[in-house]
Amino acid sequence: MMVPLSEESDRSVFQKEHSIPFLHIIQSSTLHPNNHLHKIQRSFAHFSTLYGNRPAGYHKGTELKRAKLLDGSLFVRAALLTAKYMGEANTWSISGFLW
């Protein structure tokens, strides 16, 4: 994977290599009965175009534990996990809310 050197650099290399996973993710989410899935998948795709070219270690030195392990694939992985969860559950979990 080629990583651009700065924010101002051309992102076309990254987009050509990584647009295919999001194409499939977005297409499959449009048929899902819960339209919130489509919205979050588009958000993951958007932020992947903005921050997806970050190499591992870019975030080291922050207060987040093991941040040096984070790289730009975070958004693709989050989108795939969300699609898998919503495919099985077919609804959002609200177990974290105190009702």
Residue pairs with C-beta under 8 A, 6 or more apart in sequence:
1 14
1 17
2 13
2 14
2 17
3 14
3 53
3 54
3 55
3 72
4 10
4 11
4 13
4 14
4 53
11 49
11 53
14 49
14 52
14 53
14 72
15 49
18 48
18 52
18 72
18 76
21 76
21 79
21 80
22 41
22 44
22 45
22 48
22 76
22 79
25 41
25 44
25 45
25 76
25 79
25 80
25 83
26 38
26 41
26 42
26 45
28 83
29 37
29 38
29 41
29 83
30 38
32 38
32 86
32 87
33 90
34 86
34 90
34 91
34 92
36 92
37 82
37 83
37 86
40 79
40 82
41 79
41 82
41 83
44 75
44 76
44 78
44 79
44 82
45 75
45 79
47 75
48 72
48 75
48 76
48 79
51 72
51 75
52 72
52 73
52 75
52 76
53 72
54 70
54 71
54 72
55 71
55 72
56 68
56 69
56 70
56 71
57 68
58 70
58 71
59 67
59 68
59 70
60 67
60 68
61 67
64 70
85 93
86 92
